[in-house]
Amino acid sequence: MIKLRLQRKGRKKRPFYHIVVADSRSPRDGRIIEMLGRFDNVSEKKELTYDEERIIHWLKIGAQPSNTVRSILKSEGILYKMHLMRWGKTDEEIEAALEAWRAEREVTVSDKESSRRVQQKELLKAEEKAYKQQIEEKAAKAAKELEKKKETQAKAAEAAEEEVAAETEDTAVEAEVAKDEAAEETATAETTQESVDEDKKEEIAAEIAEEEAPKDEVIEEPVAEAETTVDAEEKVAKVESEPVAEAEETAVEEPEAEVVAAEEPAIEEKVEEAKTEEEPKSEAAAKEETEEAPSPVSTDMTANEAIDHIKNTALEDLEGFVPEDEERVTVQRAWESKKTE
């Protein structure tokens, strides 16, 4: 039996069909008798071309259309024309009836197209809403993570400051204790020096008294007595000047300044360590912020933005733009249409 049917052509996931006349026993893509047209219902063009005269010829001699081909012929009015021809209508009557039928069909098709556009807009709005919701959820999650990170950094900084403050207090206490000890040692040294000075003064006074005792008896040596008196005065002046010099040397020693000077580098090292612990964190955060953004994909854009990007970008630059997890139908349709251009 001769049949009018479709023969599949094209590639995977992008087919189109030939309207052919073939034996019903031959395979789908096998040998054909004649090709009558071309049918493409995948792309946006919705292409349909056919030879009406040859189709009517094969229908007249008994060729049977398949279900899909019958639907195509019915929507194009060919079956209606065959029906009018069997009734014996003239060409003018057939043409008038077809004109009326086409006008009514255009109204129906326009209504279907408008409803289809409405559905397309609603679908697009739903996809936009879902996408915005996902973006807001991601932003909220990122904000929470950033707040937790800042809190952790603040706690670490406070702990470091408290540790440095505690060490500073300990150092200050040690400095005060050292200062008190140095003051006690200085006071003890002064007291000891005063007692030593008094003993020396008493010894010198005793020596002077001994030297002055034979003054009434020995009158013949006045020059020697004068020299002795001068020596005694020099000794007294020397003894009186020695405690002052020793006291000045003791005061210059200032153990408190030495202790504080020795403790200050340790405090500065602790503060610098706390700063260096914070600096790598800030550098890492800056590095994360300054990382280069990856190449855009359609899932990071709204449906309108993704469709405009596909239409305005060359096909070779769109490699990897539409990932496998893209679920929006409008974006997939725009991508398929771009690949078929």
Beta strands, then each sheet from edge to edge (+ up, - down):
strand 1: 2-11
strand 2: 14-23
strand 3: 34-39
strand 4: 48-50
strand 5: 64-65
sheet 1: 4+ 3- 2+ 1- 5-
end
